[in-house]
Amino acid sequence: MSIDHEVHFISQGDGPPVVLIHGLASSWRDWIYLMPELASRGFAAYALDLLGHGDSAKPDDPDQYHIEHIYRHLEGWLDRLGFSGPLVLVGHSLGGYLSLLTAIRNPSRVRRMVLIDPFYEKSQLSFVIHLLSLQPEWVEKAVRVTPPGLVTRAIRWHPNLALHAAPEIRQQMAADYLRTSPYFAYLTRGLPDLSDSLAQVTAPTLILWGEHDQTLHPASFPRLVNLITTASGRPIPGANHHPHLSQPDLINRLTVEFIQESA
């Protein structure tokens, strides 16, 4: 895959760079609460739309929707921005996986990480999502034929997506899902388990997770903390899979405090 695929991103603020990486079927808008907070604290926040998401390129080829292509797309964008030193990475779910992959493969690029409900191995997946991941062709077809209004209503009322999130946030989540390429269903194919490589992560890492996450098993996150020797972790009571959207004040504070420790 060429790394010249168009990458849509926005930036806010001036100072040390913080790169924000969203999860599956989302966009840079996942960070609408965190970006202005980082900017107000003297950081430059950069948030992109991953390949196939938001306003970034959406190749019309399911073979392009493999984690290696998504990773190269991200790495190519970081290369072109030309940062002079190591970065702070903040990743949610799939964005957490990509952050970990970057820290494993290119440790000199990463200064610190904040991982929010991060994905790192398939055993984390809930039973239903695991079953769906085994039949990506079915998921793709279902996404194509599902009426947009039904998607919007489902996301608006689904308890796991952003418990206690504002209605406009749920509306945005639905819009991001509808703008994502249906081929996102293929991203779970051949997804490497990172568990055996996590000891290679040397960057200080803060792991935050919703105690009631129904997408990824909450018990998997304390295990991740133990697998990364430089990690600390904290559960977020009352939160599900998107604590940065449902409890932004707390997540913002914890993230900024952690980043400022080495600023």
Summary of the structure (lengths in Angstrom):
residues: 263
radius of gyration: 17.0
end to end distance: 35.6
largest distance: 48.5
contacts: 905
relative contact order: 0.17
helix: 48%
strand: 16%
